[in-house]
Amino acid sequence: MTFFALPNRVGYAIILLQLFIRRAVRGALAHNKEIAPFAVEYPLDISLTFYRTDMCEEALAACRVKPERPDARTLRKTVKEKVTSYIDLRFR
């Protein structure tokens, strides 16, 4: 790998950084079988807090299934079954 437009010190630093990144990735991939997969416990409570109350009201008006509204800026939804896609987590 050659860097023609860069001064020697900068090019050397980039090559050294790439080598460190490669070494770190190899080390992480060597231990990936030791890490257990993440398991979600159901029911899953999802809360979405808005900056302003009018933003919360607009989101609530757009929801097909009406979520809980514990306070003026927060919507809360409970997912009781397995999440199969991102759509299951959305509030719309």
Order of alpha helices (4+ residues) and beta strands (2+ residues): alpha-beta-alpha-beta-beta
